[in-house]
Amino acid sequence: MIYLNEENFDKEVNQSKIPVIIDFYADWCMPCRMMAPIFEKLSKEYEGKMKFCKLNTEENQGLSMQFDIQAIPALVIMHKGKEFDRIIGYNNESALKQKIDKIIKSV
């Protein structure tokens, strides 16, 4: 799991050879906290197929504004430096896996 900030964003996201899923979250957000263990579990399951990153919206307001994050949790999927898709709100493990599998097949 990679924690993103202004300094490592370009290297970890824009220069990634595989798709990147970014979890925009805040520590005070209960749905974010509920989804965190699911996101972590899936990061191990999809290792090598998709890079899983987290971005704290409170600590990285510039990046949050750049991506026009208006609700959290927000999962932004990046591929080759461009936004490919978004998943907004809490998703259980099964729903999130289905969405990730669909995205991986289409990139």
C-alpha positions in Angstrom: 0.0 0.0 0.0 1.4 3.3 -1.0 0.4 6.6 0.6 0.5 9.4 -1.9 1.4 13.0 -1.5 2.5 15.9 -3.8 6.1 14.6 -3.8 5.5 11.0 -4.9 2.3 11.3 -6.9 3.9 11.6 -10.4 6.3 8.7 -9.9 3.7 6.4 -8.3 0.7 7.2 -10.4 1.5 8.9 -13.7 4.6 6.8 -14.4 3.1 3.5 -13.3 3.2 0.7 -15.8 0.0 -0.8 -14.4 -3.4 0.8 -13.6 -3.5 2.6 -10.2 -6.5 2.8 -7.9 -6.4 5.8 -5.5 -8.4 5.8 -2.3 -9.2 9.4 -1.5 -10.1 9.3 2.2 -10.1 11.2 5.5 -9.5 9.8 9.0 -12.8 11.2 10.3 -14.9 9.5 7.5 -16.7 6.4 8.9 -17.4 4.8 5.4 -13.7 5.4 4.6 -12.7 3.6 7.7 -15.1 0.7 7.0 -13.7 0.3 3.5 -10.0 0.5 4.5 -9.6 -3.2 5.5 -11.3 -4.3 2.2 -9.0 -2.0 0.2 -6.0 -3.4 2.0 -7.0 -7.0 1.4 -7.7 -6.4 -2.3 -4.3 -4.6 -2.6 -2.6 -8.0 -1.8 -5.0 -10.0 -4.0 -4.4 -7.8 -7.1 -0.7 -7.2 -6.6 1.0 -6.9 -10.0 -2.3 -6.2 -11.8 -3.2 -3.0 -10.1 -1.4 -0.6 -7.8 -3.3 0.4 -4.7 -2.7 3.8 -3.2 -4.2 6.0 -0.5 -4.4 9.7 -0.4 -5.5 11.6 2.7 -7.7 14.5 1.5 -7.1 16.6 4.6 -3.3 16.4 4.2 -3.3 16.7 0.3 -6.0 19.3 -0.4 -4.3 20.4 -3.6 -4.5 16.9 -5.1 -8.0 16.5 -3.8 -9.1 19.8 -5.6 -7.2 18.8 -8.7 -9.3 15.6 -8.9 -12.5 17.5 -7.9 -13.2 15.2 -5.0 -16.6 16.1 -3.6 -17.5 13.0 -1.6 -15.4 10.4 0.1 -14.6 7.6 -0.1 -13.7 8.1 -3.7 -11.7 5.6 -5.6 -10.1 7.1 -8.7 -8.6 4.7 -11.3 -5.7 6.0 -13.3 -4.1 4.5 -16.3 -1.2 5.9 -18.3 -1.4 9.2 -16.4 -5.1 9.8 -17.1 -8.2 9.2 -15.1 -9.9 6.0 -16.4 -12.8 5.6 -14.0 -14.2 6.4 -10.5 -16.0 4.5 -7.8 -17.8 6.8 -5.3 -19.0 5.8 -1.9 -18.7 2.7 0.3 -18.5 -0.7 -1.5 -18.4 -4.1 0.1 -15.7 -6.5 -0.9 -17.8 -8.4 -3.5 -19.0 -5.2 -5.3 -15.5 -3.7 -5.3 -13.9 -6.8 -6.7 -16.5 -6.9 -9.5 -15.8 -3.3 -10.4 -12.0 -3.8 -10.3 -12.2 -6.9 -12.4 -14.2 -5.1 -15.0 -11.7 -2.2 -15.1 -8.7 -4.5 -15.4 -10.3 -6.3 -18.4 -11.0 -3.0 -20.1 -7.5 -1.3 -19.8 
